[in-house]
Amino acid sequence: MNRALLSRLIDEISPQIAGRRIRRVSLQTDEALVLELTSEHASFLVISFSRALPLVFLADACPSPTETEGGRSSDLERELKGATIRSVAVAQDRTAAEFSLTRTHTTGLEIERTLVVELGARPGVVVRPTGRRSLTAAERSYTPPHVTTLDDAGPVHVTSWSDSSERTHVRISDRQTDDAHAGDTRTFASVNEASAYAFDTFFDAIGTDHKRAAVSRLVSRRLARKRRAIAKVEAEIADARKADEHRIRGQLILARKGDITRGARTIRLKDFDGSSTVEIEIDPSLSPAQNAERYFKRAKKAGRRGARAPARLGELETEVEKLEVLGASIADASAEQLAEFEERFSTRRPAKSRGKTAPPRAHFRTYTVSGGWEILVGRSNKDNDILTHRIANQGDLWFHAHQAAGSHVILRIPSGKAYPDRRAILEAAAIAAFHSKAGRSSKVAVSYTEKRHVRKPRGAKPGLAVISREKSVMVRPWIPQT
């Protein structure tokens, strides 16, 4: 969307949002923000900061926002919830919409904020503090202007096409072009209608396409590393076949050291049976004994590597086969499967510490519930990340207080052990409720699911988790006596 279209969009929506208060803030995905505005008929300001589809538009219905745990959603909610939109304008120097907001402080002063929605090459959302002041009487009695119709603005076109990699692309323009990218085109009377159609129709597809491409690159890089490792192991196997040759050369140097010319880099010595001559490279700066020792070390090293290399080669070839099968399945993978693949291949190993460190479980609280099930509880956002994304197994149960900041709680399920009964699940949920900001309530809703359905959006702050296929129970915050 260019600046001209953005300016036209703001002209369309500003009369409908000016003077409206933000009642609710939620993230639909990692790249879409939904602001519910107060009115007789609920309306929603949708902000997409996906690089492939940067948009902002006004909708009559909420596009199914996903609840998120803490992190960016909570930060934005603290800044935006309860604020009133005073005006919106196009930024002077870039493709961005700037929403002027005010919110009444407990002191009676108005806190001013600017919500900047970048829609250019690097889309994003930023809330900037402006200051505090008392509103004038005119501002307090402000009424939004009447909606105007821009009859002479001309049609808006939404064109979609797929590239050679089957990725979906969308363009919103006030000009209908016949270039090579032109695909299916729909025409709308307003920029807002065009933006809403593009988001509802293509947002999920574009996100899935880009995730598919990202996972494909991750798998390709992993395959390249494994193939380089295979080449290295094959070279070690070839070198292992020369172990006896290195050993014999060292023995010849010791046995024929009287025949070695001082300062020579290459010597020719008769074999032990005298039937042939062997050409040997040596270091002229070392003595014959030292050169012989170098060959003995080579022989020992080659033999040691050669003993391990065949098993390692088999492991690498098996891993390559699995990666090739996985790479072939990416084209048909669902969005949920792609998220699992991305988490599996993009996780970075923690840096090795030079000093002694406590074992990972030293960072967590531990409990035992009915049936002898082990419970691990994170102590901080950083520990929550470690517990959920490094310690927990895919089949473990993950618990968190619903819509309340708190610890991540894991119910460990060892391989081969039966599924926990309801009593154990309720006690684990009670622990999650206790270790949350809702811990003083009489009843707390707790969501739980298998760890395999918990993921961390890329670039998210520590402690943020997005879950799916969750169940919910109401429990009293409580810690079992163990």
C-alpha positions, 0 to 999 in steps of 0.5 A, a space after each residue: 500500500 503506497 502513501 496515496 492509498 494510505 491517505 485515502 484509507 485514513 480519510 475513509 476510516 478517521 470519521 468512524 474511529 475518532 473519539 472512540 475508546 479502545 476497549 480490548 487489545 489482542 494479537 491474532 497471530 505474531 503479525 496481526 493486532 486487533 483493537 476492539 473499539 467502543 460503540 453501539 455496534 462493535 467495530 474492530 481496528 485490525 493492524 497487520 504488520 506482516 511484511 508480505 501484507 502490511 495493512 490497517 483497516 476497520 472491520 465490523 467483526 473480529 477476525 478470531 483473535 488468538 489469546 496470548 500469554 504475556 509478552 508483547 500482547 500484555 505490553 500493548 494492552 497496558 499502553 492502549 487499553 482504555 485510550 481514546 483515539 483523537 485523530 489519525 494521520 499519515 506520517 510526513 516522511 514514510 508510509 505509516 499511520 499515526 494514531 493520536 491517543 489520550 488516556 485519563 491518569 489517576 491524577 486527572 491529567 491526560 496521558 498522550 500516546 502516539 500509536 505508529 503503524 509502519 506499513 512500508 518495507 519494515 512493517 511494525 507497531 510502536 507506541 510512543 509517549 507524548 506527554 501529559 496535559 489537561 484537555 481543553 473544554 473543546 477537546 472534552 466535548 469533542 464529537 467525531 465528524 460525520 462519515 463522508 463518501 469519496 465518490 470521485 476517488 476511483 476503484 481499488 484493485 486487489 491482485 493476487 498471484 503465485 510465484 515459481 515457489 508457489 508462494 502467494 502474493 497480494 497487491 492493493 493498488 488504485 491502478 489495474 496493471 497488465 504486468 507479468 505478475 497480474 493474476 486474479 483481480 477484484 475491484 472495490 469502491 474503497 481502500 478499507 473494503 479492499 484491505 479487509 478482503 485481502 486480509 480475510 482471504 490471503 493473510 493465513 495463506 501468505 503466513 503459511 507460505 512464508 513459514 513453509 519457505 522458512 522451514 524449507 530453508 532451515 531443512 536445506 541448511 541442516 541437510 547441507 551441514 549433514 552432507 558436509 559432515 558425511 564428506 568429512 567422515 568419509 575422508 576420515 575413513 580413507 585416512 584410516 586406511 593409511 594408518 599402517 602406512 604412517 606407522 611404517 614410515 615412522 619406523 623407517 625414519 628411525 631405522 634409516 636415520 643415518 641415511 637422512 640428509 640434513 635439511 631435506 624436505 623429502 627423503 627416499 628410503 629403502 623398505 625393510 626387505 630392500 625390495 622397493 624405495 619409499 618416498 617420505 616427506 619430513 620437516 627439516 626443522 625437526 630431528 629424525 626422532 621427532 619426524 618419526 613421532 609425527 608419523 606415529 601420532 598420525 597413525 594413532 589418530 587415523 586408527 582412532 577416527 577410523 574405529 568410530 567413523 563407520 558408525 558415525 557415517 551410518 547415523 549421518 546417512 540415516 539423518 539425511 534420509 529423514 531430512 530428505 523425507 521431511 523436506 519432501 513433506 513440507 509442501 503438503 504440511 499444515 500450518 501447525 506442522 510447519 510451526 512444529 518444524 520451525 521450532 524444531 530446526 530453529 532452536 539455538 543451543 545455549 552457549 557453553 559455560 566455562 565455569 561450573 553451572 547448576 543443573 537445569 532443574 535447580 532453577 525450577 520448583 518441584 512438587 509431587 501430586 497424587 499418583 507420584 507424578 512430578 511437577 516442575 514450575 518455572 521461577 521467572 520468564 527466562 526459566 519458563 522459556 527453558 522449562 517449556 522449550 528445552 526441558 519439557 518433552 513433547 508428551 508432557 502436560 503444560 499448564 498456565 493460568 488463563 489470562 493471568 501472568 504466571 509460571 509455566 507448569 509441566 507435569 512430567 510423563 515418562 516414556 511408557 507411563 500411562 496418562 495421568 488421572 483427573 486428580 493429578 491434572 487438577 492438582 497440577 492446575 491448582 499449582 499453576 493457579 497458585 503460582 500466578 497473579 490470580 493466586 489469591 482468587 477463590 477460583 482460577 481458570 487454568 488452561 492445559 495441553 500437551 507440550 507439543 501444542 505449545 510454541 514460542 513466536 520468533 523474536 518474542 520476549 521470554 515467557 511468551 507462549 502460544 498454545 492450541 488444542 487446550 482444555 480448561 479447568 476451574 480450580 482453587 489455587 493450592 499447593 499439595 502437601 508433600 
